Amino acid sequence: MSTSVHRGLSWLSIARLGLVQAAIGAVVVLMTSTLNRVMVVELQLAAAVPGFLVGLHFAVQILRPRMGFGSDRDGRRIRWIIGGMGLTSASGLLAAVATAWMATSPIGGMALALFAFFLLGVGISAGSTPFLAYMAERVEERRMAGAAALTWILMIVGIIVTAGVAGSLLDPYSPTRLVQVTAGVAIGAFILVLFAVAGRAGSEPIHLREADESGGFREVLTAMWNDPQSRAFAAFIFLSMLAYSAQDIILEPFAGSVFGMTPGESTKIAGLQHTGVLIGMIGGAFAAARYGTLTRWAAAGCVGSGAALVALVMIPASAGVGPLKTAVFSLGFANGIFAVAAIGAMMGLTIRGKAGGAGLRMGFWGAAQAIAYGLGGLLGAVGSDLGRRALGSAAAGYGLVFTLEAILFVASAVLVLVAVRDTADSRESLHRAAKALAVSS
């Protein structure tokens, strides 16, 4: 009989596993940013073409619940992670070949690009969903906010490093060089994932739930949908990510149109926001581990984001860039707190509840996140255009969108506080269950 309780993943193990997210980010940034630019600038295609392809990979992620359910049933999450990353890497290479092919065969290249971005959505669904479920099952609750922050930061690092390295290697541009650089990134990302998960296949979960695993996919998904808390948290994720992504795509155009910034200056403004996000994530992770609960910090991040968006609307163009920079940094900071707390809360809720395993639950909320993110970017861009035409000025058009986003953020905060039970509510029961498991062993 053993009386010791396994403490779950160490910070070093969490960091190594977080390289999975860094690898995914490395491939995704090439497909959604670099290839986007090549299609629009070098190939002179309409911006709607890469926009549709990027939207396709978000739409395909409706498969996340099905992939998570599959990893619940066979229990081999590491194999799912490796297989999903294999598909993701292959999609990156195929997309580069398709982009190069468009120069000589537009129809054939576009057909291959459609398949590549479809495959990207499948690969992310098959790899990222079991990865997040694996983490949720093996990370102590007090470390979930920190684990969410660490994995997200590593994903951002993967994006930054890939963008910098690939950008330097792509000059002077040629279709052949594009394929070669993308192939190098895709292969490197896959090798990084193999390193990240090496030796983890035999790791046992520390969180065991009493979940009803009987029935097929539709039956279990229906049972989860009928659970009020699961459904409410999905609504929170959808509304908050809709607001989060809508501001992301229009912030730079807003700075340029309303405040007269050059492309270089508006890019720095976007960088200031991302700096705020990183600082907010780190600060939010430390704060959530010591004070309050994850759902309350998620709500605080939403309210702060809404307040920053209102501040953007209230700043007159004549005020100069100082107030704008303050509001943008504050927006990023609040976004960071919201993001890390929401992901941590998602991990906490994943290991509880009677409907569905950890993979299905994480996939259910992950699908809501992906669809909202893709839809939010589109609605933000369309809304600002329609608002500008209807109200007669760029400032009013962007202000309308920012105001609607602020309302969505506040509604999200109310929803997560009222409809979703705090993750702290069942910590004591989890500790008792862990002790009972140790004694029984």
Contacts in CASP RR format, 6 or more apart in sequence:
PFRMAT RR
TARGET T0000
AUTHOR 0000-0000-0000
METHOD contacts of the structure
MODEL  1
MSTSVHRGLSWLSIARLGLVQAAIGAVVVLMTSTLNRVMVVELQLAAAVP
GFLVGLHFAVQILRPRMGFGSDRDGRRIRWIIGGMGLTSASGLLAAVATA
WMATSPIGGMALALFAFFLLGVGISAGSTPFLAYMAERVEERRMAGAAAL
TWILMIVGIIVTAGVAGSLLDPYSPTRLVQVTAGVAIGAFILVLFAVAGR
AGSEPIHLREADESGGFREVLTAMWNDPQSRAFAAFIFLSMLAYSAQDII
LEPFAGSVFGMTPGESTKIAGLQHTGVLIGMIGGAFAAARYGTLTRWAAA
GCVGSGAALVALVMIPASAGVGPLKTAVFSLGFANGIFAVAAIGAMMGLT
IRGKAGGAGLRMGFWGAAQAIAYGLGGLLGAVGSDLGRRALGSAAAGYGL
VFTLEAILFVASAVLVLVAVRDTADSRESLHRAAKALAVSS
1 439 0 8 1.000
1 441 0 8 1.000
2 438 0 8 1.000
2 441 0 8 1.000
3 438 0 8 1.000
3 439 0 8 1.000
4 438 0 8 1.000
5 206 0 8 1.000
5 434 0 8 1.000
5 435 0 8 1.000
5 437 0 8 1.000
5 438 0 8 1.000
6 204 0 8 1.000
6 206 0 8 1.000
7 140 0 8 1.000
7 206 0 8 1.000
8 138 0 8 1.000
8 139 0 8 1.000
8 140 0 8 1.000
8 206 0 8 1.000
9 17 0 8 1.000
9 135 0 8 1.000
9 138 0 8 1.000
9 139 0 8 1.000
9 140 0 8 1.000
9 143 0 8 1.000
9 147 0 8 1.000
11 143 0 8 1.000
11 150 0 8 1.000
13 200 0 8 1.000
14 135 0 8 1.000
14 139 0 8 1.000
14 143 0 8 1.000
14 146 0 8 1.000
14 147 0 8 1.000
14 150 0 8 1.000
14 151 0 8 1.000
15 150 0 8 1.000
15 154 0 8 1.000
16 195 0 8 1.000
16 196 0 8 1.000
17 131 0 8 1.000
17 134 0 8 1.000
17 135 0 8 1.000
17 151 0 8 1.000
17 196 0 8 1.000
17 197 0 8 1.000
17 200 0 8 1.000
18 150 0 8 1.000
18 151 0 8 1.000
18 154 0 8 1.000
18 155 0 8 1.000
18 196 0 8 1.000
19 154 0 8 1.000
19 192 0 8 1.000
19 193 0 8 1.000
19 195 0 8 1.000
19 196 0 8 1.000
20 81 0 8 1.000
20 85 0 8 1.000
20 127 0 8 1.000
20 128 0 8 1.000
20 131 0 8 1.000
20 151 0 8 1.000
20 193 0 8 1.000
20 196 0 8 1.000
20 197 0 8 1.000
21 128 0 8 1.000
21 131 0 8 1.000
21 151 0 8 1.000
21 152 0 8 1.000
21 154 0 8 1.000
21 155 0 8 1.000
22 154 0 8 1.000
22 155 0 8 1.000
22 157 0 8 1.000
22 158 0 8 1.000
22 192 0 8 1.000
23 85 0 8 1.000
23 158 0 8 1.000
23 188 0 8 1.000
23 189 0 8 1.000
23 190 0 8 1.000
23 192 0 8 1.000
23 193 0 8 1.000
23 196 0 8 1.000
24 85 0 8 1.000
24 88 0 8 1.000
24 124 0 8 1.000
24 127 0 8 1.000
24 128 0 8 1.000
24 155 0 8 1.000
24 189 0 8 1.000
25 155 0 8 1.000
25 158 0 8 1.000
25 159 0 8 1.000
25 162 0 8 1.000
25 189 0 8 1.000
26 158 0 8 1.000
26 159 0 8 1.000
26 161 0 8 1.000
26 162 0 8 1.000
26 185 0 8 1.000
26 188 0 8 1.000
26 189 0 8 1.000
26 192 0 8 1.000
27 88 0 8 1.000
27 89 0 8 1.000
27 91 0 8 1.000
27 92 0 8 1.000
27 120 0 8 1.000
27 185 0 8 1.000
27 186 0 8 1.000
27 189 0 8 1.000
28 88 0 8 1.000
28 120 0 8 1.000
28 124 0 8 1.000
28 159 0 8 1.000
29 158 0 8 1.000
29 159 0 8 1.000
29 162 0 8 1.000
29 163 0 8 1.000
30 92 0 8 1.000
30 95 0 8 1.000
30 96 0 8 1.000
30 162 0 8 1.000
30 166 0 8 1.000
30 182 0 8 1.000
30 185 0 8 1.000
31 54 0 8 1.000
31 57 0 8 1.000
31 91 0 8 1.000
31 92 0 8 1.000
31 95 0 8 1.000
31 116 0 8 1.000
31 117 0 8 1.000
31 120 0 8 1.000
32 50 0 8 1.000
32 54 0 8 1.000
32 57 0 8 1.000
33 163 0 8 1.000
34 163 0 8 1.000
34 166 0 8 1.000
34 167 0 8 1.000
34 170 0 8 1.000
35 50 0 8 1.000
35 95 0 8 1.000
35 96 0 8 1.000
35 99 0 8 1.000
36 50 0 8 1.000
36 51 0 8 1.000
36 54 0 8 1.000
38 99 0 8 1.000
38 173 0 8 1.000
38 178 0 8 1.000
39 45 0 8 1.000
39 49 0 8 1.000
39 50 0 8 1.000
39 99 0 8 1.000
39 102 0 8 1.000
40 46 0 8 1.000
40 47 0 8 1.000
40 49 0 8 1.000
40 50 0 8 1.000
42 173 0 8 1.000
43 99 0 8 1.000
43 102 0 8 1.000
43 103 0 8 1.000
45 102 0 8 1.000
49 110 0 8 1.000
53 113 0 8 1.000
53 114 0 8 1.000
53 117 0 8 1.000
54 117 0 8 1.000
54 374 0 8 1.000
55 117 0 8 1.000
55 374 0 8 1.000
55 378 0 8 1.000
56 114 0 8 1.000
56 117 0 8 1.000
56 118 0 8 1.000
56 121 0 8 1.000
57 117 0 8 1.000
57 118 0 8 1.000
57 120 0 8 1.000
57 121 0 8 1.000
57 124 0 8 1.000
58 121 0 8 1.000
58 370 0 8 1.000
58 371 0 8 1.000
58 373 0 8 1.000
58 374 0 8 1.000
58 375 0 8 1.000
59 371 0 8 1.000
59 374 0 8 1.000
60 117 0 8 1.000
60 118 0 8 1.000
60 120 0 8 1.000
60 121 0 8 1.000
60 122 0 8 1.000
60 125 0 8 1.000
61 121 0 8 1.000
61 124 0 8 1.000
61 125 0 8 1.000
61 366 0 8 1.000
61 367 0 8 1.000
61 370 0 8 1.000
61 371 0 8 1.000
62 367 0 8 1.000
62 370 0 8 1.000
62 371 0 8 1.000
63 121 0 8 1.000
63 122 0 8 1.000
63 125 0 8 1.000
63 126 0 8 1.000
63 367 0 8 1.000
64 125 0 8 1.000
64 128 0 8 1.000
64 129 0 8 1.000
64 362 0 8 1.000
64 363 0 8 1.000
64 364 0 8 1.000
64 366 0 8 1.000
64 367 0 8 1.000
64 370 0 8 1.000
65 217 0 8 1.000
65 221 0 8 1.000
65 360 0 8 1.000
65 363 0 8 1.000
65 364 0 8 1.000
65 367 0 8 1.000
66 125 0 8 1.000
66 217 0 8 1.000
67 80 0 8 1.000
67 125 0 8 1.000
67 126 0 8 1.000
67 127 0 8 1.000
67 129 0 8 1.000
67 130 0 8 1.000
67 363 0 8 1.000
68 80 0 8 1.000
68 129 0 8 1.000
68 130 0 8 1.000
68 133 0 8 1.000
68 359 0 8 1.000
68 360 0 8 1.000
68 362 0 8 1.000
68 363 0 8 1.000
69 217 0 8 1.000
69 220 0 8 1.000
69 221 0 8 1.000
69 356 0 8 1.000
69 357 0 8 1.000
69 359 0 8 1.000
69 360 0 8 1.000
70 80 0 8 1.000
70 217 0 8 1.000
70 359 0 8 1.000
71 77 0 8 1.000
71 80 0 8 1.000
71 129 0 8 1.000
71 130 0 8 1.000
71 133 0 8 1.000
71 359 0 8 1.000
72 133 0 8 1.000
72 213 0 8 1.000
72 356 0 8 1.000
72 357 0 8 1.000
72 358 0 8 1.000
72 359 0 8 1.000
72 360 0 8 1.000
73 213 0 8 1.000
76 201 0 8 1.000
77 130 0 8 1.000
77 131 0 8 1.000
77 133 0 8 1.000
77 134 0 8 1.000
77 359 0 8 1.000
78 134 0 8 1.000
78 197 0 8 1.000
78 200 0 8 1.000
78 201 0 8 1.000
79 201 0 8 1.000
80 126 0 8 1.000
80 127 0 8 1.000
80 129 0 8 1.000
80 130 0 8 1.000
81 127 0 8 1.000
81 130 0 8 1.000
81 131 0 8 1.000
81 134 0 8 1.000
81 193 0 8 1.000
81 197 0 8 1.000
82 193 0 8 1.000
82 194 0 8 1.000
82 197 0 8 1.000
83 123 0 8 1.000
83 126 0 8 1.000
83 127 0 8 1.000
84 122 0 8 1.000
84 123 0 8 1.000
84 124 0 8 1.000
84 126 0 8 1.000
84 127 0 8 1.000
85 123 0 8 1.000
85 127 0 8 1.000
85 189 0 8 1.000
85 190 0 8 1.000
85 193 0 8 1.000
86 123 0 8 1.000
86 190 0 8 1.000
86 193 0 8 1.000
87 119 0 8 1.000
87 120 0 8 1.000
87 122 0 8 1.000
87 123 0 8 1.000
87 126 0 8 1.000
88 119 0 8 1.000
88 120 0 8 1.000
88 123 0 8 1.000
88 124 0 8 1.000
88 127 0 8 1.000
88 189 0 8 1.000
89 186 0 8 1.000
89 187 0 8 1.000
89 188 0 8 1.000
89 189 0 8 1.000
89 190 0 8 1.000
90 119 0 8 1.000
90 186 0 8 1.000
91 116 0 8 1.000
91 117 0 8 1.000
91 119 0 8 1.000
91 120 0 8 1.000
91 121 0 8 1.000
91 123 0 8 1.000
92 116 0 8 1.000
92 120 0 8 1.000
92 182 0 8 1.000
92 186 0 8 1.000
93 179 0 8 1.000
93 182 0 8 1.000
93 183 0 8 1.000
93 186 0 8 1.000
94 112 0 8 1.000
94 115 0 8 1.000
94 116 0 8 1.000
94 119 0 8 1.000
95 113 0 8 1.000
95 116 0 8 1.000
95 117 0 8 1.000
95 120 0 8 1.000
95 182 0 8 1.000
96 178 0 8 1.000
96 179 0 8 1.000
96 181 0 8 1.000
96 182 0 8 1.000
96 183 0 8 1.000
97 112 0 8 1.000
97 179 0 8 1.000
98 108 0 8 1.000
98 109 0 8 1.000
98 110 0 8 1.000
98 111 0 8 1.000
98 112 0 8 1.000
98 113 0 8 1.000
98 115 0 8 1.000
98 116 0 8 1.000
99 109 0 8 1.000
99 113 0 8 1.000
99 175 0 8 1.000
99 178 0 8 1.000
100 175 0 8 1.000
100 176 0 8 1.000
100 178 0 8 1.000
100 179 0 8 1.000
101 108 0 8 1.000
101 109 0 8 1.000
101 112 0 8 1.000
102 108 0 8 1.000
102 109 0 8 1.000
102 110 0 8 1.000
102 113 0 8 1.000
103 175 0 8 1.000
124 370 0 8 1.000
125 363 0 8 1.000
129 359 0 8 1.000
129 362 0 8 1.000
129 363 0 8 1.000
129 366 0 8 1.000
130 359 0 8 1.000
132 346 0 8 1.000
132 347 0 8 1.000
132 350 0 8 1.000
132 359 0 8 1.000
132 362 0 8 1.000
132 363 0 8 1.000
132 366 0 8 1.000
133 350 0 8 1.000
133 357 0 8 1.000
133 358 0 8 1.000
133 359 0 8 1.000
133 361 0 8 1.000
133 362 0 8 1.000
133 363 0 8 1.000
134 200 0 8 1.000
135 147 0 8 1.000
135 151 0 8 1.000
135 347 0 8 1.000
136 144 0 8 1.000
136 207 0 8 1.000
136 346 0 8 1.000
136 347 0 8 1.000
136 348 0 8 1.000
136 350 0 8 1.000
136 351 0 8 1.000
136 358 0 8 1.000
136 362 0 8 1.000
137 205 0 8 1.000
137 206 0 8 1.000
137 207 0 8 1.000
137 350 0 8 1.000
137 351 0 8 1.000
137 358 0 8 1.000
138 203 0 8 1.000
138 205 0 8 1.000
138 206 0 8 1.000
138 207 0 8 1.000
139 147 0 8 1.000
139 347 0 8 1.000
140 206 0 8 1.000
141 348 0 8 1.000
141 423 0 8 1.000
141 427 0 8 1.000
141 430 0 8 1.000
142 289 0 8 1.000
143 289 0 8 1.000
144 294 0 8 1.000
144 344 0 8 1.000
144 345 0 8 1.000
144 347 0 8 1.000
144 348 0 8 1.000
144 423 0 8 1.000
145 284 0 8 1.000
145 285 0 8 1.000
145 288 0 8 1.000
145 289 0 8 1.000
145 294 0 8 1.000
145 297 0 8 1.000
145 340 0 8 1.000
145 341 0 8 1.000
145 344 0 8 1.000
146 285 0 8 1.000
146 288 0 8 1.000
146 289 0 8 1.000
146 340 0 8 1.000
146 344 0 8 1.000
147 344 0 8 1.000
147 347 0 8 1.000
148 285 0 8 1.000
148 339 0 8 1.000
148 340 0 8 1.000
148 341 0 8 1.000
148 343 0 8 1.000
148 344 0 8 1.000
148 347 0 8 1.000
149 281 0 8 1.000
149 282 0 8 1.000
149 284 0 8 1.000
149 285 0 8 1.000
149 340 0 8 1.000
150 285 0 8 1.000
152 281 0 8 1.000
152 339 0 8 1.000
152 340 0 8 1.000
152 343 0 8 1.000
153 278 0 8 1.000
153 281 0 8 1.000
153 282 0 8 1.000
156 274 0 8 1.000
156 278 0 8 1.000
162 185 0 8 1.000
166 181 0 8 1.000
166 182 0 8 1.000
166 185 0 8 1.000
167 181 0 8 1.000
169 177 0 8 1.000
169 181 0 8 1.000
170 177 0 8 1.000
170 178 0 8 1.000
170 181 0 8 1.000
205 358 0 8 1.000
206 434 0 8 1.000
207 351 0 8 1.000
207 430 0 8 1.000
208 433 0 8 1.000
208 437 0 8 1.000
209 351 0 8 1.000
209 352 0 8 1.000
209 353 0 8 1.000
209 354 0 8 1.000
209 357 0 8 1.000
209 358 0 8 1.000
210 354 0 8 1.000
211 353 0 8 1.000
211 354 0 8 1.000
211 355 0 8 1.000
211 356 0 8 1.000
211 357 0 8 1.000
212 220 0 8 1.000
212 223 0 8 1.000
212 354 0 8 1.000
212 355 0 8 1.000
212 356 0 8 1.000
213 220 0 8 1.000
213 356 0 8 1.000
213 357 0 8 1.000
214 220 0 8 1.000
217 360 0 8 1.000
220 355 0 8 1.000
220 356 0 8 1.000
220 357 0 8 1.000
220 360 0 8 1.000
221 360 0 8 1.000
221 364 0 8 1.000
223 354 0 8 1.000
223 355 0 8 1.000
223 356 0 8 1.000
224 230 0 8 1.000
224 355 0 8 1.000
224 356 0 8 1.000
224 360 0 8 1.000
224 361 0 8 1.000
224 364 0 8 1.000
225 231 0 8 1.000
226 355 0 8 1.000
227 353 0 8 1.000
227 354 0 8 1.000
227 355 0 8 1.000
228 419 0 8 1.000
229 349 0 8 1.000
229 353 0 8 1.000
229 419 0 8 1.000
229 420 0 8 1.000
229 421 0 8 1.000
230 349 0 8 1.000
230 353 0 8 1.000
230 355 0 8 1.000
230 361 0 8 1.000
230 364 0 8 1.000
232 415 0 8 1.000
232 419 0 8 1.000
232 420 0 8 1.000
233 345 0 8 1.000
233 346 0 8 1.000
233 349 0 8 1.000
233 365 0 8 1.000
233 416 0 8 1.000
233 419 0 8 1.000
233 420 0 8 1.000
234 364 0 8 1.000
234 365 0 8 1.000
234 368 0 8 1.000
235 368 0 8 1.000
235 415 0 8 1.000
235 419 0 8 1.000
236 298 0 8 1.000
236 342 0 8 1.000
236 412 0 8 1.000
236 415 0 8 1.000
236 416 0 8 1.000
236 419 0 8 1.000
236 420 0 8 1.000
237 342 0 8 1.000
237 346 0 8 1.000
237 365 0 8 1.000
237 366 0 8 1.000
237 368 0 8 1.000
237 369 0 8 1.000
237 372 0 8 1.000
238 368 0 8 1.000
238 369 0 8 1.000
238 371 0 8 1.000
238 372 0 8 1.000
239 372 0 8 1.000
239 408 0 8 1.000
239 411 0 8 1.000
239 412 0 8 1.000
239 415 0 8 1.000
240 298 0 8 1.000
240 302 0 8 1.000
240 338 0 8 1.000
240 342 0 8 1.000
240 372 0 8 1.000
240 408 0 8 1.000
240 409 0 8 1.000
240 412 0 8 1.000
240 416 0 8 1.000
241 368 0 8 1.000
241 369 0 8 1.000
241 372 0 8 1.000
241 373 0 8 1.000
241 376 0 8 1.000
242 372 0 8 1.000
242 375 0 8 1.000
242 376 0 8 1.000
242 379 0 8 1.000
242 408 0 8 1.000
243 302 0 8 1.000
243 305 0 8 1.000
243 306 0 8 1.000
243 405 0 8 1.000
243 406 0 8 1.000
243 408 0 8 1.000
243 409 0 8 1.000
243 412 0 8 1.000
244 305 0 8 1.000
244 335 0 8 1.000
244 338 0 8 1.000
244 339 0 8 1.000
244 373 0 8 1.000
245 372 0 8 1.000
245 373 0 8 1.000
245 374 0 8 1.000
245 375 0 8 1.000
245 376 0 8 1.000
245 377 0 8 1.000
246 376 0 8 1.000
246 377 0 8 1.000
246 379 0 8 1.000
246 380 0 8 1.000
246 401 0 8 1.000
246 404 0 8 1.000
246 405 0 8 1.000
247 309 0 8 1.000
247 331 0 8 1.000
247 380 0 8 1.000
247 401 0 8 1.000
247 402 0 8 1.000
247 405 0 8 1.000
248 377 0 8 1.000
249 376 0 8 1.000
249 377 0 8 1.000
249 380 0 8 1.000
249 381 0 8 1.000
250 380 0 8 1.000
250 381 0 8 1.000
250 384 0 8 1.000
250 398 0 8 1.000
250 401 0 8 1.000
251 269 0 8 1.000
251 270 0 8 1.000
251 273 0 8 1.000
251 328 0 8 1.000
252 266 0 8 1.000
252 267 0 8 1.000
252 269 0 8 1.000
252 270 0 8 1.000
253 266 0 8 1.000
253 384 0 8 1.000
253 398 0 8 1.000
254 312 0 8 1.000
254 384 0 8 1.000
254 394 0 8 1.000
254 398 0 8 1.000
255 261 0 8 1.000
255 265 0 8 1.000
255 266 0 8 1.000
255 269 0 8 1.000
255 324 0 8 1.000
256 262 0 8 1.000
256 265 0 8 1.000
256 266 0 8 1.000
257 394 0 8 1.000
257 395 0 8 1.000
257 398 0 8 1.000
258 317 0 8 1.000
258 394 0 8 1.000
258 395 0 8 1.000
258 398 0 8 1.000
259 317 0 8 1.000
259 320 0 8 1.000
259 321 0 8 1.000
259 324 0 8 1.000
261 269 0 8 1.000
261 321 0 8 1.000
265 321 0 8 1.000
269 324 0 8 1.000
269 325 0 8 1.000
269 328 0 8 1.000
272 325 0 8 1.000
272 328 0 8 1.000
272 329 0 8 1.000
273 328 0 8 1.000
273 329 0 8 1.000
273 331 0 8 1.000
273 332 0 8 1.000
273 335 0 8 1.000
274 332 0 8 1.000
275 329 0 8 1.000
275 332 0 8 1.000
276 329 0 8 1.000
276 332 0 8 1.000
276 333 0 8 1.000
276 335 0 8 1.000
276 336 0 8 1.000
277 332 0 8 1.000
277 333 0 8 1.000
277 335 0 8 1.000
277 336 0 8 1.000
277 339 0 8 1.000
278 336 0 8 1.000
279 333 0 8 1.000
279 336 0 8 1.000
280 332 0 8 1.000
280 333 0 8 1.000
280 334 0 8 1.000
280 335 0 8 1.000
280 336 0 8 1.000
280 337 0 8 1.000
280 340 0 8 1.000
281 336 0 8 1.000
281 337 0 8 1.000
281 339 0 8 1.000
281 340 0 8 1.000
283 337 0 8 1.000
284 297 0 8 1.000
284 336 0 8 1.000
284 337 0 8 1.000
284 340 0 8 1.000
284 341 0 8 1.000
285 340 0 8 1.000
287 297 0 8 1.000
287 337 0 8 1.000
288 294 0 8 1.000
288 297 0 8 1.000
288 340 0 8 1.000
288 341 0 8 1.000
288 344 0 8 1.000
292 424 0 8 1.000
293 422 0 8 1.000
293 423 0 8 1.000
293 424 0 8 1.000
294 341 0 8 1.000
294 342 0 8 1.000
294 344 0 8 1.000
294 345 0 8 1.000
294 348 0 8 1.000
294 422 0 8 1.000
294 423 0 8 1.000
295 341 0 8 1.000
295 345 0 8 1.000
295 416 0 8 1.000
295 417 0 8 1.000
295 420 0 8 1.000
295 421 0 8 1.000
295 422 0 8 1.000
295 423 0 8 1.000
296 417 0 8 1.000
296 422 0 8 1.000
297 337 0 8 1.000
297 341 0 8 1.000
298 338 0 8 1.000
298 341 0 8 1.000
298 342 0 8 1.000
298 345 0 8 1.000
298 413 0 8 1.000
298 416 0 8 1.000
299 412 0 8 1.000
299 413 0 8 1.000
299 414 0 8 1.000
299 416 0 8 1.000
299 417 0 8 1.000
300 337 0 8 1.000
300 338 0 8 1.000
300 341 0 8 1.000
300 413 0 8 1.000
301 334 0 8 1.000
301 335 0 8 1.000
301 336 0 8 1.000
301 337 0 8 1.000
301 338 0 8 1.000
301 341 0 8 1.000
301 413 0 8 1.000
302 334 0 8 1.000
302 338 0 8 1.000
302 409 0 8 1.000
302 410 0 8 1.000
302 412 0 8 1.000
302 413 0 8 1.000
302 416 0 8 1.000
303 334 0 8 1.000
303 409 0 8 1.000
303 410 0 8 1.000
303 413 0 8 1.000
304 330 0 8 1.000
304 334 0 8 1.000
304 337 0 8 1.000
304 338 0 8 1.000
304 409 0 8 1.000
305 331 0 8 1.000
305 332 0 8 1.000
305 334 0 8 1.000
305 335 0 8 1.000
305 338 0 8 1.000
305 406 0 8 1.000
305 409 0 8 1.000
306 334 0 8 1.000
306 405 0 8 1.000
306 406 0 8 1.000
306 409 0 8 1.000
306 410 0 8 1.000
307 330 0 8 1.000
307 334 0 8 1.000
307 406 0 8 1.000
308 327 0 8 1.000
308 328 0 8 1.000
308 330 0 8 1.000
308 331 0 8 1.000
308 332 0 8 1.000
308 334 0 8 1.000
309 331 0 8 1.000
309 402 0 8 1.000
309 403 0 8 1.000
309 405 0 8 1.000
309 406 0 8 1.000
309 409 0 8 1.000
310 402 0 8 1.000
310 403 0 8 1.000
310 406 0 8 1.000
311 323 0 8 1.000
311 326 0 8 1.000
311 327 0 8 1.000
311 330 0 8 1.000
312 324 0 8 1.000
312 327 0 8 1.000
312 328 0 8 1.000
312 331 0 8 1.000
312 399 0 8 1.000
312 402 0 8 1.000
313 399 0 8 1.000
313 402 0 8 1.000
313 403 0 8 1.000
313 406 0 8 1.000
315 323 0 8 1.000
315 324 0 8 1.000
315 327 0 8 1.000
317 395 0 8 1.000
342 416 0 8 1.000
344 423 0 8 1.000
345 416 0 8 1.000
345 420 0 8 1.000
345 423 0 8 1.000
346 362 0 8 1.000
346 365 0 8 1.000
346 366 0 8 1.000
347 362 0 8 1.000
348 423 0 8 1.000
349 361 0 8 1.000
349 420 0 8 1.000
349 423 0 8 1.000
350 358 0 8 1.000
350 359 0 8 1.000
350 361 0 8 1.000
350 362 0 8 1.000
350 365 0 8 1.000
351 358 0 8 1.000
351 430 0 8 1.000
352 426 0 8 1.000
352 430 0 8 1.000
353 361 0 8 1.000
355 361 0 8 1.000
380 401 0 8 1.000
383 397 0 8 1.000
383 400 0 8 1.000
383 401 0 8 1.000
384 397 0 8 1.000
384 398 0 8 1.000
384 400 0 8 1.000
384 401 0 8 1.000
387 396 0 8 1.000
387 397 0 8 1.000
387 400 0 8 1.000
387 401 0 8 1.000
388 394 0 8 1.000
388 396 0 8 1.000
388 397 0 8 1.000
388 398 0 8 1.000
390 397 0 8 1.000
391 397 0 8 1.000
391 400 0 8 1.000
END
